[in-house]
Amino acid sequence: MFYVLINSNGIDVRESKEMLTLKEMQNLVGIEGESAYIEVASYRSFSDKSIALICDEEFLIKKCQPTCMTIEGHVVHGQVLVLGTNKAEDDFDLLTKKQVEIVKSQVRLLRRK
């Protein structure tokens, strides 16, 4: 199983044997290595609606750079964590290989100029 990080360097797919803890998710979003409060940026950015984009809810205060755009046109800033969801939208899960391929093919990266 997998999770994906999206940042100014592109898409980073990481393998994990267990679901991430809240603390691990908080350390991954926003500025890498700096703890953050997580916020779901979108549940509708991919053809598979069980894929969620998660970011640092304080991205504006921390002046994080734009990273990617949702299909709704919302710009997501900072390091973005991509996970799957279970039956309840806030019940996160790791991604399958198929979901990782969906993320890689459908994410809209924003490159700094």
N, CA, C and O atoms as CSV, one atom per row, in Angstrom:
chain,resi,resn,atom,element,x,y,z
A,1,MET,N,N,0.846,-1.170,0.000
A,1,MET,CA,C,0.000,0.000,0.000
A,1,MET,C,C,0.895,1.238,0.000
A,1,MET,O,O,2.075,1.180,0.345
A,2,PHE,N,N,0.286,2.367,-0.403
A,2,PHE,CA,C,1.087,3.552,-0.679
A,2,PHE,C,C,0.415,4.830,-0.168
A,2,PHE,O,O,-0.772,4.853,0.158
A,3,TYR,N,N,1.228,5.893,-0.113
A,3,TYR,CA,C,0.716,7.248,0.013
A,3,TYR,C,C,1.570,8.103,-0.909
A,3,TYR,O,O,2.670,7.709,-1.297
A,4,VAL,N,N,1.056,9.273,-1.256
A,4,VAL,CA,C,1.733,10.144,-2.203
A,4,VAL,C,C,1.947,11.508,-1.564
A,4,VAL,O,O,1.068,12.029,-0.878
A,5,LEU,N,N,3.127,12.080,-1.799
A,5,LEU,CA,C,3.404,13.452,-1.414
A,5,LEU,C,C,3.593,14.262,-2.686
A,5,LEU,O,O,4.291,13.839,-3.608
A,6,ILE,N,N,2.966,15.422,-2.727
A,6,ILE,CA,C,3.116,16.334,-3.864
A,6,ILE,C,C,3.724,17.617,-3.308
A,6,ILE,O,O,3.216,18.199,-2.350
A,7,ASN,N,N,4.818,18.044,-3.927
A,7,ASN,CA,C,5.451,19.295,-3.516
A,7,ASN,C,C,6.082,19.956,-4.739
A,7,ASN,O,O,5.851,19.530,-5.871
A,8,SER,N,N,6.874,20.990,-4.508
A,8,SER,CA,C,7.464,21.736,-5.625
A,8,SER,C,C,8.402,20.886,-6.470
A,8,SER,O,O,8.733,21.270,-7.592
A,9,ASN,N,N,8.837,19.742,-5.957
A,9,ASN,CA,C,9.702,18.841,-6.718
A,9,ASN,C,C,8.911,17.842,-7.557
A,9,ASN,O,O,9.494,17.120,-8.367
A,10,GLY,N,N,7.586,17.789,-7.374
A,10,GLY,CA,C,6.771,16.865,-8.147
A,10,GLY,C,C,6.024,15.880,-7.272
A,10,GLY,O,O,5.548,16.228,-6.192
A,11,ILE,N,N,5.924,14.650,-7.745
A,11,ILE,CA,C,5.159,13.604,-7.080
A,11,ILE,C,C,6.099,12.554,-6.513
A,11,ILE,O,O,6.951,12.020,-7.224
A,12,ASP,N,N,5.938,12.264,-5.231
A,12,ASP,CA,C,6.778,11.282,-4.550
A,12,ASP,C,C,5.871,10.185,-4.002
A,12,ASP,O,O,5.071,10.434,-3.100
A,13,VAL,N,N,5.991,8.975,-4.541
A,13,VAL,CA,C,5.194,7.834,-4.093
A,13,VAL,C,C,5.990,7.089,-3.031
A,13,VAL,O,O,7.151,6.736,-3.239
A,14,ARG,N,N,5.348,6.854,-1.887
A,14,ARG,CA,C,6.017,6.158,-0.792
A,14,ARG,C,C,5.199,4.942,-0.373
A,14,ARG,O,O,3.969,4.983,-0.335
A,15,GLU,N,N,5.899,3.877,-0.066
A,15,GLU,CA,C,5.246,2.638,0.348
A,15,GLU,C,C,5.179,2.591,1.875
A,15,GLU,O,O,6.076,3.074,2.565
A,16,SER,N,N,4.098,1.999,2.387
A,16,SER,CA,C,3.929,1.864,3.824
A,16,SER,C,C,3.179,0.574,4.131
A,16,SER,O,O,2.225,0.221,3.439
A,17,LYS,N,N,3.608,-0.113,5.154
A,17,LYS,CA,C,2.934,-1.355,5.551
A,17,LYS,C,C,1.718,-1.075,6.429
A,17,LYS,O,O,0.800,-1.891,6.499
A,18,GLU,N,N,1.710,0.085,7.102
A,18,GLU,CA,C,0.619,0.450,7.996
A,18,GLU,C,C,0.136,1.854,7.679
A,18,GLU,O,O,0.877,2.680,7.147
A,19,MET,N,N,-1.131,2.109,8.017
A,19,MET,CA,C,-1.691,3.438,7.836
A,19,MET,C,C,-0.926,4.435,8.694
A,19,MET,O,O,-0.499,4.116,9.804
A,20,LEU,N,N,-0.758,5.631,8.175
A,20,LEU,CA,C,-0.058,6.692,8.890
A,20,LEU,C,C,-0.849,7.121,10.121
A,20,LEU,O,O,-2.080,7.113,10.107
A,21,THR,N,N,-0.150,7.489,11.172
A,21,THR,CA,C,-0.804,8.046,12.353
A,21,THR,C,C,-1.100,9.521,12.085
A,21,THR,O,O,-0.570,10.107,11.141
A,22,LEU,N,N,-1.948,10.112,12.919
A,22,LEU,CA,C,-2.244,11.539,12.782
A,22,LEU,C,C,-0.965,12.351,12.885
A,22,LEU,O,O,-0.766,13.287,12.110
A,23,LYS,N,N,-0.097,12.010,13.826
A,23,LYS,CA,C,1.170,12.743,13.988
A,23,LYS,C,C,2.029,12.643,12.722
A,23,LYS,O,O,2.632,13.631,12.304
A,24,GLU,N,N,2.085,11.463,12.118
A,24,GLU,CA,C,2.854,11.306,10.879
A,24,GLU,C,C,2.254,12.154,9.760
A,24,GLU,O,O,2.989,12.788,9.002
A,25,MET,N,N,0.931,12.169,9.652
A,25,MET,CA,C,0.281,12.997,8.624
A,25,MET,C,C,0.585,14.470,8.867
A,25,MET,O,O,0.867,15.210,7.925
A,26,GLN,N,N,0.527,14.902,10.136
A,26,GLN,CA,C,0.810,16.295,10.464
A,26,GLN,C,C,2.249,16.671,10.129
A,26,GLN,O,O,2.508,17.810,9.739
A,27,ASN,N,N,3.183,15.747,10.271
A,27,ASN,CA,C,4.582,16.019,9.953
A,27,ASN,C,C,4.851,16.035,8.452
A,27,ASN,O,O,5.865,16.577,8.013
A,28,LEU,N,N,3.960,15.450,7.667
A,28,LEU,CA,C,4.174,15.365,6.225
A,28,LEU,C,C,3.596,16.540,5.443
A,28,LEU,O,O,4.104,16.867,4.371
A,29,VAL,N,N,2.552,17.177,5.951
A,29,VAL,CA,C,1.918,18.260,5.185
A,29,VAL,C,C,2.585,19.593,5.457
A,29,VAL,O,O,3.357,19.737,6.405
A,30,GLY,N,N,2.282,20.553,4.625
A,30,GLY,CA,C,2.830,21.901,4.819
A,30,GLY,C,C,4.302,21.946,4.492
A,30,GLY,O,O,4.713,21.603,3.384
A,31,ILE,N,N,5.082,22.362,5.443
A,31,ILE,CA,C,6.532,22.430,5.279
A,31,ILE,C,C,7.084,21.113,5.798
A,31,ILE,O,O,6.885,20.777,6.965
A,32,GLU,N,N,7.773,20.366,4.948
A,32,GLU,CA,C,8.232,19.027,5.311
A,32,GLU,C,C,9.009,19.046,6.623
A,32,GLU,O,O,9.915,19.855,6.823
A,33,GLY,N,N,8.624,18.124,7.512
A,33,GLY,CA,C,9.295,17.990,8.784
A,33,GLY,C,C,8.785,18.912,9.875
A,33,GLY,O,O,9.167,18.756,11.035
A,34,GLU,N,N,7.923,19.878,9.531
A,34,GLU,CA,C,7.367,20.803,10.514
A,34,GLU,C,C,5.916,20.403,10.778
A,34,GLU,O,O,5.109,20.343,9.850
A,35,SER,N,N,5.588,20.133,12.021
A,35,SER,CA,C,4.247,19.696,12.375
A,35,SER,C,C,3.203,20.715,11.926
A,35,SER,O,O,3.456,21.920,11.927
A,36,ALA,N,N,2.040,20.222,11.548
A,36,ALA,CA,C,0.980,21.082,11.030
A,36,ALA,C,C,-0.380,20.513,11.413
A,36,ALA,O,O,-0.491,19.365,11.844
A,37,TYR,N,N,-1.402,21.327,11.250
A,37,TYR,CA,C,-2.768,20.850,11.393
A,37,TYR,C,C,-3.238,20.439,10.018
A,37,TYR,O,O,-3.122,21.210,9.065
A,38,ILE,N,N,-3.772,19.222,9.899
A,38,ILE,CA,C,-4.183,18.765,8.583
A,38,ILE,C,C,-5.592,19.238,8.253
A,38,ILE,O,O,-6.444,19.394,9.128
A,39,GLU,N,N,-5.802,19.459,6.973
A,39,GLU,CA,C,-7.095,19.859,6.446
A,39,GLU,C,C,-7.284,19.146,5.112
A,39,GLU,O,O,-6.352,19.073,4.311
A,40,VAL,N,N,-8.469,18.625,4.873
A,40,VAL,CA,C,-8.737,18.004,3.578
A,40,VAL,C,C,-9.005,19.116,2.579
A,40,VAL,O,O,-9.962,19.877,2.724
A,41,ALA,N,N,-8.157,19.205,1.567
A,41,ALA,CA,C,-8.315,20.230,0.538
A,41,ALA,C,C,-9.384,19.826,-0.471
A,41,ALA,O,O,-10.094,20.679,-1.002
A,42,SER,N,N,-9.499,18.523,-0.735
A,42,SER,CA,C,-10.496,18.081,-1.712
A,42,SER,C,C,-10.710,16.577,-1.638
A,42,SER,O,O,-9.772,15.802,-1.451
A,43,TYR,N,N,-11.978,16.185,-1.791
A,43,TYR,CA,C,-12.341,14.776,-1.961
A,43,TYR,C,C,-12.725,14.510,-3.413
A,43,TYR,O,O,-13.084,13.383,-3.755
A,44,ARG,N,N,-12.656,15.523,-4.269
A,44,ARG,CA,C,-13.193,15.385,-5.629
A,44,ARG,C,C,-12.181,15.730,-6.720
A,44,ARG,O,O,-12.573,16.140,-7.812
A,45,SER,N,N,-10.916,15.576,-6.448
A,45,SER,CA,C,-9.897,15.986,-7.413
A,45,SER,C,C,-9.488,14.897,-8.391
A,45,SER,O,O,-8.672,15.138,-9.280
A,46,PHE,N,N,-10.042,13.709,-8.237
A,46,PHE,CA,C,-9.654,12.598,-9.103
A,46,PHE,C,C,-10.890,11.830,-9.546
A,46,PHE,O,O,-11.957,11.964,-8.948
A,47,SER,N,N,-10.748,11.033,-10.583
A,47,SER,CA,C,-11.876,10.232,-11.065
A,47,SER,C,C,-12.328,9.234,-10.000
A,47,SER,O,O,-13.503,8.869,-9.961
A,48,ASP,N,N,-11.420,8.790,-9.143
A,48,ASP,CA,C,-11.765,7.938,-8.009
A,48,ASP,C,C,-12.035,8.867,-6.825
A,48,ASP,O,O,-11.107,9.443,-6.257
A,49,LYS,N,N,-13.300,9.007,-6.459
A,49,LYS,CA,C,-13.699,9.961,-5.415
A,49,LYS,C,C,-13.292,9.530,-4.008
A,49,LYS,O,O,-13.532,10.263,-3.049
A,50,SER,N,N,-12.679,8.351,-3.869
A,50,SER,CA,C,-12.207,7.934,-2.551
A,50,SER,C,C,-10.758,8.362,-2.314
A,50,SER,O,O,-10.136,7.924,-1.346
A,51,ILE,N,N,-10.216,9.214,-3.191
A,51,ILE,CA,C,-8.865,9.758,-3.030
A,51,ILE,C,C,-8.990,11.175,-2.485
A,51,ILE,O,O,-9.755,11.982,-3.013
A,52,ALA,N,N,-8.235,11.477,-1.426
A,52,ALA,CA,C,-8.306,12.792,-0.785
A,52,ALA,C,C,-6.962,13.509,-0.824
A,52,ALA,O,O,-5.909,12.899,-0.638
A,53,LEU,N,N,-7.020,14.827,-1.072
A,53,LEU,CA,C,-5.849,15.701,-0.987
A,53,LEU,C,C,-5.854,16.347,0.394
A,53,LEU,O,O,-6.854,16.942,0.796
A,54,ILE,N,N,-4.752,16.235,1.117
A,54,ILE,CA,C,-4.667,16.752,2.478
A,54,ILE,C,C,-3.519,17.753,2.552
A,54,ILE,O,O,-2.417,17.486,2.074
A,55,CYS,N,N,-3.793,18.919,3.161
A,55,CYS,CA,C,-2.752,19.949,3.249
A,55,CYS,C,C,-2.699,20.511,4.669
A,55,CYS,O,O,-3.449,20.085,5.547
A,56,ASP,N,N,-1.806,21.466,4.877
A,56,ASP,CA,C,-1.666,22.175,6.150
A,56,ASP,C,C,-2.723,23.272,6.181
A,56,ASP,O,O,-2.767,24.113,5.283
A,57,GLU,N,N,-3.570,23.272,7.197
A,57,GLU,CA,C,-4.631,24.284,7.237
A,57,GLU,C,C,-4.084,25.692,7.458
A,57,GLU,O,O,-4.808,26.669,7.263
A,58,GLU,N,N,-2.821,25.813,7.861
A,58,GLU,CA,C,-2.205,27.124,8.077
A,58,GLU,C,C,-1.279,27.526,6.932
A,58,GLU,O,O,-0.317,28.266,7.139
A,59,PHE,N,N,-1.569,27.039,5.727
A,59,PHE,CA,C,-0.666,27.297,4.597
A,59,PHE,C,C,-0.508,28.778,4.291
A,59,PHE,O,O,0.564,29.199,3.855
A,60,LEU,N,N,-1.544,29.579,4.508
A,60,LEU,CA,C,-1.428,31.016,4.228
A,60,LEU,C,C,-0.534,31.698,5.260
A,60,LEU,O,O,0.318,32.513,4.905
A,61,ILE,N,N,-0.723,31.370,6.524
A,61,ILE,CA,C,0.090,31.959,7.595
A,61,ILE,C,C,1.563,31.605,7.392
A,61,ILE,O,O,2.446,32.433,7.615
A,62,LYS,N,N,1.817,30.371,6.969
A,62,LYS,CA,C,3.194,29.893,6.783
A,62,LYS,C,C,3.775,30.278,5.423
A,62,LYS,O,O,4.938,29.999,5.134
A,63,LYS,N,N,2.953,30.921,4.592
A,63,LYS,CA,C,3.374,31.393,3.264
A,63,LYS,C,C,3.920,30.262,2.397
A,63,LYS,O,O,4.934,30.419,1.717
A,64,CYS,N,N,3.230,29.114,2.431
A,64,CYS,CA,C,3.610,27.979,1.590
A,64,CYS,C,C,3.332,28.318,0.126
A,64,CYS,O,O,2.367,29.016,-0.186
A,65,GLN,N,N,4.165,27.831,-0.745
A,65,GLN,CA,C,4.022,28.075,-2.180
A,65,GLN,C,C,2.934,27.180,-2.778
A,65,GLN,O,O,2.688,26.088,-2.266
A,66,PRO,N,N,2.277,27.631,-3.861
A,66,PRO,CA,C,1.295,26.789,-4.552
A,66,PRO,C,C,1.944,25.498,-5.059
A,66,PRO,O,O,3.065,25.515,-5.567
A,67,THR,N,N,1.232,24.394,-4.916
A,67,THR,CA,C,1.761,23.091,-5.287
A,67,THR,C,C,0.986,22.463,-6.438
A,67,THR,O,O,1.571,22.044,-7.437
A,68,CYS,N,N,-0.344,22.402,-6.288
A,68,CYS,CA,C,-1.175,21.775,-7.309
A,68,CYS,C,C,-2.561,22.392,-7.290
A,68,CYS,O,O,-2.899,23.161,-6.390
A,69,MET,N,N,-3.364,22.046,-8.296
A,69,MET,CA,C,-4.708,22.579,-8.405
A,69,MET,C,C,-5.704,21.432,-8.483
A,69,MET,O,O,-5.465,20.428,-9.153
A,70,THR,N,N,-6.830,21.597,-7.784
A,70,THR,CA,C,-7.885,20.589,-7.842
A,70,THR,C,C,-8.685,20.763,-9.127
A,70,THR,O,O,-8.585,21.798,-9.787
A,71,ILE,N,N,-9.474,19.761,-9.482
A,71,ILE,CA,C,-10.287,19.898,-10.695
A,71,ILE,C,C,-11.372,20.955,-10.518
A,71,ILE,O,O,-11.943,21.427,-11.501
A,72,GLU,N,N,-11.661,21.334,-9.255
A,72,GLU,CA,C,-12.607,22.410,-9.005
A,72,GLU,C,C,-11.952,23.782,-9.194
A,72,GLU,O,O,-12.632,24.808,-9.172
A,73,GLY,N,N,-10.624,23.794,-9.379
A,73,GLY,CA,C,-9.904,25.044,-9.586
A,73,GLY,C,C,-9.300,25.631,-8.325
A,73,GLY,O,O,-8.776,26.744,-8.362
A,74,HIS,N,N,-9.359,24.913,-7.203
A,74,HIS,CA,C,-8.762,25.383,-5.960
A,74,HIS,C,C,-7.270,25.079,-5.962
A,74,HIS,O,O,-6.857,23.967,-6.292
A,75,VAL,N,N,-6.474,26.059,-5.597
A,75,VAL,CA,C,-5.026,25.881,-5.536
A,75,VAL,C,C,-4.655,25.388,-4.142
A,75,VAL,O,O,-5.081,25.965,-3.141
A,76,VAL,N,N,-3.864,24.323,-4.079
A,76,VAL,CA,C,-3.413,23.738,-2.821
A,76,VAL,C,C,-1.940,24.123,-2.642
A,76,VAL,O,O,-1.148,24.051,-3.582
A,77,HIS,N,N,-1.594,24.531,-1.429
A,77,HIS,CA,C,-0.254,25.033,-1.141
A,77,HIS,C,C,0.517,24.087,-0.237
A,77,HIS,O,O,-0.067,23.292,0.498
A,78,GLY,N,N,1.853,24.187,-0.303
A,78,GLY,CA,C,2.721,23.430,0.586
A,78,GLY,C,C,2.831,21.980,0.173
A,78,GLY,O,O,2.436,21.597,-0.929
A,79,GLN,N,N,3.367,21.189,1.060
A,79,GLN,CA,C,3.481,19.758,0.806
A,79,GLN,C,C,2.104,19.135,0.982
A,79,GLN,O,O,1.462,19.326,2.015
A,80,VAL,N,N,1.654,18.401,-0.010
A,80,VAL,CA,C,0.309,17.835,-0.027
A,80,VAL,C,C,0.407,16.323,0.105
A,80,VAL,O,O,1.187,15.675,-0.594
A,81,LEU,N,N,-0.391,15.770,1.004
A,81,LEU,CA,C,-0.465,14.334,1.231
A,81,LEU,C,C,-1.697,13.805,0.514
A,81,LEU,O,O,-2.775,14.392,0.609
A,82,VAL,N,N,-1.541,12.704,-0.201
A,82,VAL,CA,C,-2.675,12.092,-0.893
A,82,VAL,C,C,-2.891,10.707,-0.302
A,82,VAL,O,O,-1.992,9.866,-0.291
A,83,LEU,N,N,-4.115,10.491,0.191
A,83,LEU,CA,C,-4.512,9.218,0.778
A,83,LEU,C,C,-5.858,8.789,0.221
A,83,LEU,O,O,-6.559,9.567,-0.425
A,84,GLY,N,N,-6.201,7.551,0.479
A,84,GLY,CA,C,-7.534,7.073,0.154
A,84,GLY,C,C,-8.440,7.276,1.350
A,84,GLY,O,O,-7.984,7.650,2.431
A,85,THR,N,N,-9.711,7.030,1.154
A,85,THR,CA,C,-10.666,7.085,2.258
A,85,THR,C,C,-11.460,5.793,2.298
A,85,THR,O,O,-11.633,5.115,1.285
A,86,ASN,N,N,-11.939,5.466,3.491
A,86,ASN,CA,C,-12.829,4.330,3.656
A,86,ASN,C,C,-14.260,4.819,3.511
A,86,ASN,O,O,-14.495,5.865,2.905
A,87,LYS,N,N,-15.204,4.091,4.050
A,87,LYS,CA,C,-16.615,4.445,3.921
A,87,LYS,C,C,-16.912,5.834,4.452
A,87,LYS,O,O,-17.670,6.579,3.831
A,88,ALA,N,N,-16.342,6.193,5.566
A,88,ALA,CA,C,-16.521,7.538,6.110
A,88,ALA,C,C,-15.433,8.426,5.521
A,88,ALA,O,O,-14.264,8.039,5.507
A,89,GLU,N,N,-15.800,9.614,5.032
A,89,GLU,CA,C,-14.826,10.470,4.353
A,89,GLU,C,C,-13.614,10.804,5.204
A,89,GLU,O,O,-12.516,10.955,4.666
A,90,ASP,N,N,-13.778,10.923,6.514
A,90,ASP,CA,C,-12.644,11.277,7.367
A,90,ASP,C,C,-11.881,10.070,7.876
A,90,ASP,O,O,-11.007,10.210,8.731
A,91,ASP,N,N,-12.193,8.887,7.368
A,91,ASP,CA,C,-11.504,7.662,7.749
A,91,ASP,C,C,-10.480,7.351,6.660
A,91,ASP,O,O,-10.798,6.692,5.671
A,92,PHE,N,N,-9.253,7.829,6.848
A,92,PHE,CA,C,-8.232,7.717,5.811
A,92,PHE,C,C,-7.651,6.320,5.730
A,92,PHE,O,O,-7.678,5.559,6.697
A,93,ASP,N,N,-7.120,5.996,4.546
A,93,ASP,CA,C,-6.526,4.698,4.288
A,93,ASP,C,C,-5.395,4.891,3.285
A,93,ASP,O,O,-5.328,5.919,2.611
A,94,LEU,N,N,-4.518,3.915,3.186
A,94,LEU,CA,C,-3.451,3.959,2.195
A,94,LEU,C,C,-4.033,3.741,0.803
A,94,LEU,O,O,-5.133,3.210,0.648
A,95,LEU,N,N,-3.281,4.157,-0.192
A,95,LEU,CA,C,-3.698,4.020,-1.589
A,95,LEU,C,C,-3.308,2.663,-2.155
A,95,LEU,O,O,-2.309,2.069,-1.749
A,96,THR,N,N,-4.102,2.190,-3.088
A,96,THR,CA,C,-3.743,1.000,-3.842
A,96,THR,C,C,-2.824,1.430,-4.988
A,96,THR,O,O,-2.686,2.621,-5.268
A,97,LYS,N,N,-2.205,0.464,-5.640
A,97,LYS,CA,C,-1.347,0.758,-6.797
A,97,LYS,C,C,-2.164,1.453,-7.898
A,97,LYS,O,O,-1.679,2.384,-8.540
A,98,LYS,N,N,-3.394,0.998,-8.109
A,98,LYS,CA,C,-4.276,1.603,-9.123
A,98,LYS,C,C,-4.570,3.068,-8.775
A,98,LYS,O,O,-4.563,3.924,-9.660
A,99,GLN,N,N,-4.828,3.359,-7.501
A,99,GLN,CA,C,-5.090,4.739,-7.086
A,99,GLN,C,C,-3.855,5.622,-7.258
A,99,GLN,O,O,-3.980,6.792,-7.619
A,100,VAL,N,N,-2.672,5.079,-7.005
A,100,VAL,CA,C,-1.432,5.830,-7.220
A,100,VAL,C,C,-1.316,6.217,-8.693
A,100,VAL,O,O,-0.947,7.349,-9.007
A,101,GLU,N,N,-1.623,5.301,-9.586
A,101,GLU,CA,C,-1.567,5.597,-11.024
A,101,GLU,C,C,-2.574,6.682,-11.399
A,101,GLU,O,O,-2.284,7.528,-12.246
A,102,ILE,N,N,-3.746,6.666,-10.782
A,102,ILE,CA,C,-4.748,7.716,-11.018
A,102,ILE,C,C,-4.194,9.063,-10.578
A,102,ILE,O,O,-4.302,10.049,-11.308
A,103,VAL,N,N,-3.605,9.111,-9.391
A,103,VAL,CA,C,-3.031,10.355,-8.883
A,103,VAL,C,C,-1.955,10.859,-9.839
A,103,VAL,O,O,-1.960,12.032,-10.214
A,104,LYS,N,N,-1.038,9.988,-10.233
A,104,LYS,CA,C,0.066,10.390,-11.115
A,104,LYS,C,C,-0.428,10.912,-12.453
A,104,LYS,O,O,0.167,11.830,-13.017
A,105,SER,N,N,-1.507,10.341,-12.965
A,105,SER,CA,C,-1.989,10.761,-14.285
A,105,SER,C,C,-2.931,11.960,-14.229
A,105,SER,O,O,-3.095,12.650,-15.236
A,106,GLN,N,N,-3.554,12.228,-13.082
A,106,GLN,CA,C,-4.574,13.268,-13.034
A,106,GLN,C,C,-4.210,14.499,-12.204
A,106,GLN,O,O,-4.935,15.494,-12.241
A,107,VAL,N,N,-3.114,14.456,-11.462
A,107,VAL,CA,C,-2.756,15.622,-10.643
A,107,VAL,C,C,-2.328,16.774,-11.553
A,107,VAL,O,O,-1.693,16.565,-12.586
A,108,ARG,N,N,-2.682,17.972,-11.156
A,108,ARG,CA,C,-2.302,19.188,-11.900
A,108,ARG,C,C,-1.252,19.931,-11.092
A,108,ARG,O,O,-1.577,20.709,-10.196
A,109,LEU,N,N,0.012,19.682,-11.418
A,109,LEU,CA,C,1.116,20.329,-10.692
A,109,LEU,C,C,1.243,21.789,-11.099
A,109,LEU,O,O,1.006,22.141,-12.254
A,110,LEU,N,N,1.615,22.632,-10.151
A,110,LEU,CA,C,1.903,24.035,-10.415
A,110,LEU,C,C,3.389,24.223,-10.203
A,110,LEU,O,O,3.888,24.043,-9.092
A,111,ARG,N,N,4.085,24.577,-11.235
A,111,ARG,CA,C,5.545,24.766,-11.154
A,111,ARG,C,C,5.865,26.220,-10.879
A,111,ARG,O,O,5.232,27.127,-11.419
A,112,ARG,N,N,6.863,26.426,-10.025
A,112,ARG,CA,C,7.320,27.787,-9.762
A,112,ARG,C,C,8.100,28.284,-10.966
A,112,ARG,O,O,8.803,27.534,-11.644
A,113,LYS,N,N,7.947,29.572,-11.200
A,113,LYS,CA,C,8.657,30.183,-12.343
A,113,LYS,C,C,9.910,30.863,-11.878
A,113,LYS,O,O,10.641,31.433,-12.689
